[in-house]
Amino acid sequence: MTDALELDYAIKKAGLNRPKIAKVLGISMMSLFNKIHNRTEFKASEIAALKQALHLSNEQRDKIFFAHDVDVKSTKED
């Protein structure tokens, strides 16, 4: 599961926003929203692109995209 709170933090820390992330991934904002809120999964290639764009370590990548325990509030709609 994706940890939406950690992902949003990493996006802001990198000086980016969700529209820019969607553009980096070549997907629509709706597709990004669905992935962030665990309705669909990120592809391995998308995770790799985000790791690079957000300057994530392997540990940070795993914490964000392979979270076992995710706060239910973090997956609620904005």
MOPAC internal coordinates of N, CA, C and O (Angstrom, degrees):
PM7 1SCF
backbone

  N    0.0000 0     0.00 0     0.00 0    0    0    0
  C    1.4455 1     0.00 0     0.00 0    1    0    0
  C    1.5213 1   110.20 1     0.00 0    2    1    0
  O    1.2310 1   121.31 1   -32.31 1    3    2    1
  N    1.2986 1   115.11 1   147.69 1    3    2    1
  C    1.4539 1   121.02 1   177.43 1    5    3    2
  C    1.5251 1   109.80 1   -86.16 1    6    5    3
  O    1.2310 1   120.74 1   -46.28 1    7    6    5
  N    1.3169 1   116.19 1   133.72 1    7    6    5
  C    1.4576 1   121.81 1   175.31 1    9    7    6
  C    1.5221 1   106.93 1   -89.12 1   10    9    7
  O    1.2310 1   120.73 1   -80.92 1   11   10    9
  N    1.3274 1   116.22 1    99.08 1   11   10    9
  C    1.4634 1   121.84 1  -174.72 1   13   11   10
  C    1.5251 1   112.59 1   -61.16 1   14   13   11
  O    1.2310 1   120.17 1   141.60 1   15   14   13
  N    1.3155 1   117.27 1   -38.40 1   15   14   13
  C    1.4636 1   119.85 1  -179.23 1   17   15   14
  C    1.5220 1   111.30 1   -64.95 1   18   17   15
  O    1.2310 1   120.60 1   135.43 1   19   18   17
  N    1.3241 1   116.47 1   -44.57 1   19   18   17
  C    1.4653 1   120.59 1   178.92 1   21   19   18
  C    1.5246 1   111.02 1   -65.90 1   22   21   19
  O    1.2310 1   120.40 1   140.91 1   23   22   21
  N    1.3257 1   116.85 1   -39.09 1   23   22   21
  C    1.4611 1   120.17 1   178.86 1   25   23   22
  C    1.5215 1   110.65 1   -64.95 1   26   25   23
  O    1.2310 1   120.02 1   134.61 1   27   26   25
  N    1.3213 1   117.57 1   -45.39 1   27   26   25
  C    1.4657 1   120.07 1   178.05 1   29   27   26
  C    1.5252 1   111.16 1   -60.98 1   30   29   27
  O    1.2310 1   120.35 1   140.77 1   31   30   29
  N    1.3214 1   116.93 1   -39.23 1   31   30   29
  C    1.4671 1   120.69 1   177.78 1   33   31   30
  C    1.5340 1   110.35 1   -62.17 1   34   33   31
  O    1.2310 1   120.50 1   134.78 1   35   34   33
  N    1.3266 1   116.65 1   -45.22 1   35   34   33
  C    1.4672 1   121.17 1  -179.77 1   37   35   34
  C    1.5308 1   111.35 1   -64.21 1   38   37   35
  O    1.2310 1   120.41 1   141.91 1   39   38   37
  N    1.3262 1   116.83 1   -38.09 1   39   38   37
  C    1.4624 1   121.08 1   178.27 1   41   39   38
  C    1.5282 1   110.02 1   -63.13 1   42   41   39
  O    1.2310 1   120.74 1   132.45 1   43   42   41
  N    1.3276 1   116.19 1   -47.55 1   43   42   41
  C    1.4675 1   120.12 1   179.71 1   45   43   42
  C    1.5237 1   111.26 1   -65.15 1   46   45   43
  O    1.2310 1   120.42 1   138.81 1   47   46   45
  N    1.3223 1   116.80 1   -41.19 1   47   46   45
  C    1.4644 1   121.28 1  -179.59 1   49   47   46
  C    1.5315 1   110.87 1   -61.40 1   50   49   47
  O    1.2310 1   120.51 1   146.69 1   51   50   49
  N    1.3393 1   116.62 1   -33.31 1   51   50   49
  C    1.4661 1   121.51 1   179.27 1   53   51   50
  C    1.5316 1   112.04 1   -81.30 1   54   53   51
  O    1.2310 1   120.52 1   177.47 1   55   54   53
  N    1.3320 1   116.62 1    -2.53 1   55   54   53
  C    1.4635 1   120.03 1   179.66 1   57   55   54
  C    1.5180 1   113.26 1    77.43 1   58   57   55
  O    1.2310 1   120.67 1  -155.82 1   59   58   57
  N    1.3161 1   116.33 1    24.18 1   59   58   57
  C    1.4629 1   121.23 1  -179.26 1   61   59   58
  C    1.5226 1   109.83 1  -114.28 1   62   61   59
  O    1.2310 1   121.07 1    -0.25 1   63   62   61
  N    1.3264 1   115.56 1   179.75 1   63   62   61
  C    1.4570 1   121.55 1   175.06 1   65   63   62
  C    1.5232 1   108.62 1  -141.03 1   66   65   63
  O    1.2310 1   120.45 1    -6.60 1   67   66   65
  N    1.3173 1   116.74 1   173.40 1   67   66   65
  C    1.4757 1   119.84 1  -176.24 1   69   67   66
  C    1.5332 1   113.35 1   -60.55 1   70   69   67
  O    1.2310 1   118.75 1   137.40 1   71   70   69
  N    1.3400 1   119.99 1   -42.60 1   71   70   69
  C    1.4686 1   117.98 1   177.56 1   73   71   70
  C    1.5345 1   112.90 1   -58.79 1   74   73   71
  O    1.2310 1   120.33 1   141.07 1   75   74   73
  N    1.3310 1   116.98 1   -38.93 1   75   74   73
  C    1.4661 1   119.34 1   178.34 1   77   75   74
  C    1.5173 1   110.87 1   -67.91 1   78   77   75
  O    1.2310 1   120.22 1   142.64 1   79   78   77
  N    1.3191 1   117.19 1   -37.36 1   79   78   77
  C    1.4663 1   120.80 1   178.26 1   81   79   78
  C    1.5245 1   110.22 1   -65.05 1   82   81   79
  O    1.2310 1   120.27 1   136.90 1   83   82   81
  N    1.3271 1   117.09 1   -43.10 1   83   82   81
  C    1.4660 1   120.36 1   177.34 1   85   83   82
  C    1.5230 1   110.35 1   -58.58 1   86   85   83
  O    1.2310 1   120.59 1   138.52 1   87   86   85
  N    1.3266 1   116.48 1   -41.48 1   87   86   85
  C    1.4693 1   120.73 1   179.32 1   89   87   86
  C    1.5289 1   111.11 1   -65.15 1   90   89   87
  O    1.2310 1   120.35 1   137.15 1   91   90   89
  N    1.3365 1   116.93 1   -42.85 1   91   90   89
  C    1.4707 1   120.87 1   177.83 1   93   91   90
  C    1.5301 1   110.24 1   -57.92 1   94   93   91
  O    1.2310 1   120.91 1   139.57 1   95   94   93
  N    1.3330 1   115.86 1   -40.43 1   95   94   93
  C    1.4626 1   120.35 1  -177.87 1   97   95   94
  C    1.5273 1   112.94 1   -82.82 1   98   97   95
  O    1.2310 1   120.27 1   166.36 1   99   98   97
  N    1.3245 1   117.08 1   -13.64 1   99   98   97
  C    1.4644 1   120.55 1  -178.56 1  101   99   98
  C    1.5157 1   112.66 1    71.01 1  102  101   99
  O    1.2310 1   121.08 1  -144.88 1  103  102  101
  N    1.3483 1   115.54 1    35.12 1  103  102  101
  C    1.4631 1   120.70 1   179.92 1  105  103  102
  C    1.5226 1   109.38 1  -128.10 1  106  105  103
  O    1.2310 1   120.86 1   -14.74 1  107  106  105
  N    1.3131 1   115.96 1   165.26 1  107  106  105
  C    1.4602 1   120.73 1   178.37 1  109  107  106
  C    1.5250 1   110.58 1   -75.88 1  110  109  107
  O    1.2310 1   121.18 1   -16.58 1  111  110  109
  N    1.3119 1   115.35 1   163.42 1  111  110  109
  C    1.4624 1   120.17 1   175.98 1  113  111  110
  C    1.5289 1   110.37 1   -61.86 1  114  113  111
  O    1.2310 1   119.94 1   143.01 1  115  114  113
  N    1.3267 1   117.72 1   -36.99 1  115  114  113
  C    1.4675 1   120.78 1   179.22 1  117  115  114
  C    1.5242 1   110.38 1   -64.71 1  118  117  115
  O    1.2310 1   120.14 1   138.62 1  119  118  117
  N    1.3188 1   117.33 1   -41.38 1  119  118  117
  C    1.4684 1   120.52 1   177.26 1  121  119  118
  C    1.5186 1   110.78 1   -62.85 1  122  121  119
  O    1.2310 1   120.50 1   137.25 1  123  122  121
  N    1.3283 1   116.66 1   -42.75 1  123  122  121
  C    1.4611 1   120.33 1   178.10 1  125  123  122
  C    1.5248 1   110.33 1   -63.13 1  126  125  123
  O    1.2310 1   120.13 1   135.12 1  127  126  125
  N    1.3115 1   117.36 1   -44.88 1  127  126  125
  C    1.4611 1   122.07 1   178.49 1  129  127  126
  C    1.5314 1   110.04 1   -56.23 1  130  129  127
  O    1.2310 1   120.75 1   132.93 1  131  130  129
  N    1.3284 1   116.16 1   -47.07 1  131  130  129
  C    1.4724 1   120.35 1  -179.27 1  133  131  130
  C    1.5233 1   111.55 1   -62.75 1  134  133  131
  O    1.2310 1   119.94 1   142.73 1  135  134  133
  N    1.3053 1   117.72 1   -37.27 1  135  134  133
  C    1.4650 1   121.19 1   179.28 1  137  135  134
  C    1.5324 1   110.97 1   -70.65 1  138  137  135
  O    1.2310 1   120.64 1   135.77 1  139  138  137
  N    1.3177 1   116.39 1   -44.23 1  139  138  137
  C    1.4609 1   120.21 1  -179.70 1  141  139  138
  C    1.5274 1   110.83 1   -62.64 1  142  141  139
  O    1.2310 1   120.26 1   143.22 1  143  142  141
  N    1.3133 1   117.10 1   -36.78 1  143  142  141
  C    1.4590 1   121.53 1  -176.95 1  145  143  142
  C    1.5339 1   113.05 1   -96.63 1  146  145  143
  O    1.2310 1   121.19 1  -158.94 1  147  146  145
  N    1.3255 1   115.32 1    21.06 1  147  146  145
  C    1.4689 1   123.04 1   171.56 1  149  147  146
  C    1.5243 1   114.95 1    59.93 1  150  149  147
  O    1.2310 1   120.64 1  -150.22 1  151  150  149
  N    1.3169 1   116.39 1    29.78 1  151  150  149
  C    1.4617 1   120.05 1   172.97 1  153  151  150
  C    1.5274 1   109.69 1   -85.46 1  154  153  151
  O    1.2310 1   121.40 1   147.32 1  155  154  153
  N    1.3312 1   114.93 1   -32.68 1  155  154  153
  C    1.4617 1   122.02 1   172.13 1  157  155  154
  C    1.5184 1   106.87 1  -134.70 1  158  157  155
  O    1.2310 1   120.58 1   -14.93 1  159  158  157
  N    1.3274 1   116.50 1   165.07 1  159  158  157
  C    1.4588 1   120.30 1  -176.97 1  161  159  158
  C    1.5242 1   111.67 1  -100.01 1  162  161  159
  O    1.2310 1   121.59 1   -30.14 1  163  162  161
  N    1.3304 1   114.57 1   149.86 1  163  162  161
  C    1.4537 1   119.89 1   172.02 1  165  163  162
  C    1.5242 1   108.38 1   -71.51 1  166  165  163
  O    1.2310 1   120.24 1   -40.27 1  167  166  165
  N    1.3347 1   117.14 1   139.73 1  167  166  165
  C    1.4636 1   122.10 1   173.66 1  169  167  166
  C    1.5257 1   108.58 1   -75.32 1  170  169  167
  O    1.2310 1   120.75 1   -22.67 1  171  170  169
  N    1.3147 1   116.17 1   157.33 1  171  170  169
  C    1.4637 1   120.76 1   178.33 1  173  171  170
  C    1.5260 1   110.50 1   -57.71 1  174  173  171
  O    1.2310 1   120.03 1   140.05 1  175  174  173
  N    1.3196 1   117.55 1   -39.95 1  175  174  173
  C    1.4645 1   120.96 1  -179.94 1  177  175  174
  C    1.5330 1   111.13 1   -65.73 1  178  177  175
  O    1.2310 1   120.12 1   146.07 1  179  178  177
  N    1.3212 1   117.37 1   -33.93 1  179  178  177
  C    1.4607 1   121.08 1   178.02 1  181  179  178
  C    1.5352 1   110.68 1   -70.53 1  182  181  179
  O    1.2310 1   120.81 1   139.79 1  183  182  181
  N    1.3198 1   116.06 1   -40.21 1  183  182  181
  C    1.4672 1   119.95 1   177.33 1  185  183  182
  C    1.5225 1   109.81 1   -62.90 1  186  185  183
  O    1.2310 1   120.31 1   137.90 1  187  186  185
  N    1.3301 1   117.01 1   -42.10 1  187  186  185
  C    1.4639 1   120.94 1   178.80 1  189  187  186
  C    1.5312 1   110.47 1   -63.26 1  190  189  187
  O    1.2310 1   120.03 1   138.30 1  191  190  189
  N    1.3248 1   117.54 1   -41.70 1  191  190  189
  C    1.4677 1   121.16 1   179.05 1  193  191  190
  C    1.5269 1   110.96 1   -65.32 1  194  193  191
  O    1.2310 1   120.33 1   140.10 1  195  194  193
  N    1.3213 1   116.97 1   -39.90 1  195  194  193
  C    1.4552 1   120.42 1   178.43 1  197  195  194
  C    1.5144 1   111.74 1   -69.78 1  198  197  195
  O    1.2310 1   120.14 1   143.46 1  199  198  197
  N    1.3117 1   117.33 1   -36.54 1  199  198  197
  C    1.4646 1   120.97 1   177.09 1  201  199  198
  C    1.5274 1   109.32 1   -57.34 1  202  201  199
  O    1.2310 1   120.86 1   136.38 1  203  202  201
  N    1.3169 1   115.96 1   -43.62 1  203  202  201
  C    1.4573 1   120.79 1  -179.60 1  205  203  202
  C    1.5340 1   111.31 1   -72.14 1  206  205  203
  O    1.2310 1   119.98 1   131.95 1  207  206  205
  N    1.3230 1   117.64 1   -48.05 1  207  206  205
  C    1.4636 1   121.61 1  -176.48 1  209  207  206
  C    1.5217 1   112.36 1   -64.27 1  210  209  207
  O    1.2310 1   120.72 1   146.14 1  211  210  209
  N    1.3379 1   116.24 1   -33.86 1  211  210  209
  C    1.4648 1   120.47 1  -177.27 1  213  211  210
  C    1.5236 1   112.49 1   -97.64 1  214  213  211
  O    1.2310 1   120.52 1  -179.41 1  215  214  213
  N    1.3250 1   116.61 1     0.59 1  215  214  213
  C    1.4701 1   122.25 1   179.81 1  217  215  214
  C    1.5290 1   111.31 1    55.86 1  218  217  215
  O    1.2310 1   121.36 1  -129.08 1  219  218  217
  N    1.3308 1   115.01 1    50.92 1  219  218  217
  C    1.4615 1   120.78 1  -177.95 1  221  219  218
  C    1.5180 1   111.38 1   -90.43 1  222  221  219
  O    1.2310 1   121.06 1   -35.57 1  223  222  221
  N    1.3138 1   115.58 1   144.43 1  223  222  221
  C    1.4702 1   120.16 1   170.09 1  225  223  222
  C    1.5270 1   107.42 1   -78.27 1  226  225  223
  O    1.2310 1   120.61 1   -11.67 1  227  226  225
  N    1.3189 1   116.43 1   168.33 1  227  226  225
  C    1.4559 1   119.64 1   176.61 1  229  227  226
  C    1.5241 1   110.79 1   -60.11 1  230  229  227
  O    1.2310 1   120.77 1   141.84 1  231  230  229
  N    1.3252 1   116.14 1   -38.16 1  231  230  229
  C    1.4723 1   120.60 1   179.68 1  233  231  230
  C    1.5274 1   110.91 1   -65.18 1  234  233  231
  O    1.2310 1   120.47 1   136.48 1  235  234  233
  N    1.3191 1   116.71 1   -43.52 1  235  234  233
  C    1.4695 1   120.15 1   178.31 1  237  235  234
  C    1.5203 1   110.76 1   -64.21 1  238  237  235
  O    1.2310 1   120.50 1   136.86 1  239  238  237
  N    1.3281 1   116.65 1   -43.14 1  239  238  237
  C    1.4660 1   121.36 1   177.82 1  241  239  238
  C    1.5163 1   110.37 1   -56.55 1  242  241  239
  O    1.2310 1   120.66 1   131.81 1  243  242  241
  N    1.3186 1   116.35 1   -48.19 1  243  242  241
  C    1.4604 1   120.43 1  -178.35 1  245  243  242
  C    1.5211 1   111.95 1   -65.07 1  246  245  243
  O    1.2310 1   120.39 1   141.72 1  247  246  245
  N    1.3335 1   116.87 1   -38.28 1  247  246  245
  C    1.4646 1   121.26 1   179.71 1  249  247  246
  C    1.5246 1   110.63 1   -63.94 1  250  249  247
  O    1.2310 1   120.48 1   141.87 1  251  250  249
  N    1.3293 1   116.69 1   -38.13 1  251  250  249
  C    1.4645 1   121.14 1  -178.05 1  253  251  250
  C    1.5243 1   112.35 1   -78.61 1  254  253  251
  O    1.2310 1   120.35 1   130.15 1  255  254  253
  N    1.3272 1   116.94 1   -49.85 1  255  254  253
  C    1.4624 1   120.24 1  -169.17 1  257  255  254
  C    1.5213 1   115.26 1   -96.83 1  258  257  255
  O    1.2310 1   120.14 1   168.24 1  259  258  257
  N    1.3080 1   117.33 1   -11.76 1  259  258  257
  C    1.4586 1   119.78 1  -178.84 1  261  259  258
  C    1.5230 1   110.59 1  -127.87 1  262  261  259
  O    1.2310 1   121.36 1  -141.69 1  263  262  261
  N    1.3362 1   115.01 1    38.31 1  263  262  261
  C    1.4574 1   121.01 1  -178.24 1  265  263  262
  C    1.5230 1   110.12 1   -70.81 1  266  265  263
  O    1.2310 1   121.30 1   -43.65 1  267  266  265
  N    1.3160 1   115.12 1   136.35 1  267  266  265
  C    1.4656 1   119.98 1   177.54 1  269  267  266
  C    1.5213 1   110.73 1   -91.20 1  270  269  267
  O    1.2310 1   120.93 1   140.37 1  271  270  269
  N    1.3204 1   115.82 1   -39.63 1  271  270  269
  C    1.4625 1   121.30 1  -179.68 1  273  271  270
  C    1.5150 1   108.46 1  -114.70 1  274  273  271
  O    1.2310 1   121.01 1   -67.24 1  275  274  273
  N    1.3232 1   115.67 1   112.76 1  275  274  273
  C    1.4541 1   120.61 1  -179.13 1  277  275  274
  C    1.5195 1   108.20 1  -119.69 1  278  277  275
  O    1.2310 1   120.96 1   -46.94 1  279  278  277
  N    1.3379 1   115.76 1   133.06 1  279  278  277
  C    1.4527 1   120.80 1   176.85 1  281  279  278
  C    1.5252 1   108.45 1   -59.78 1  282  281  279
  O    1.2310 1   120.49 1   -53.67 1  283  282  281
  N    1.3061 1   116.67 1   126.33 1  283  282  281
  C    1.4579 1   121.01 1  -177.58 1  285  283  282
  C    1.5243 1   110.85 1   -57.08 1  286  285  283
  O    1.2310 1   119.76 1   144.88 1  287  286  285
  N    1.3196 1   118.07 1   -35.12 1  287  286  285
  C    1.4573 1   121.14 1   179.79 1  289  287  286
  C    1.5210 1   111.45 1   -62.80 1  290  289  287
  O    1.2310 1   119.68 1   151.66 1  291  290  289
  N    1.3324 1   118.21 1   -28.34 1  291  290  289
  C    1.4658 1   120.41 1  -177.17 1  293  291  290
  C    1.5114 1   112.21 1   -73.94 1  294  293  291
  O    1.2310 1   119.73 1   166.11 1  295  294  293
  N    1.3242 1   118.12 1   -13.89 1  295  294  293
  C    1.4486 1   120.42 1  -179.73 1  297  295  294
  C    1.5289 1   112.16 1  -104.62 1  298  297  295
  O    1.2310 1   120.64 1  -178.07 1  299  298  297
  N    1.3263 1   116.39 1     1.93 1  299  298  297
  C    1.4642 1   120.84 1   177.57 1  301  299  298
  C    1.5183 1   109.92 1   -73.16 1  302  301  299
  O    1.2310 1   121.05 1   -24.22 1  303  302  301
  N    1.3156 1   115.59 1   155.78 1  303  302  301
  C    1.4573 1   120.11 1   178.75 1  305  303  302
  C    1.5054 1   110.11 1   -66.15 1  306  305  303
  O    1.2310 1   121.35 1   -32.12 1  307  306  305
  N    1.3394 1   115.03 1   147.88 1  307  306  305
  C    1.4813 1   120.97 1   178.34 1  309  307  306
  C    1.5004 1   110.81 1   -69.24 1  310  309  307
  O    1.2310 1   120.10 1   180.00 1  311  310  309

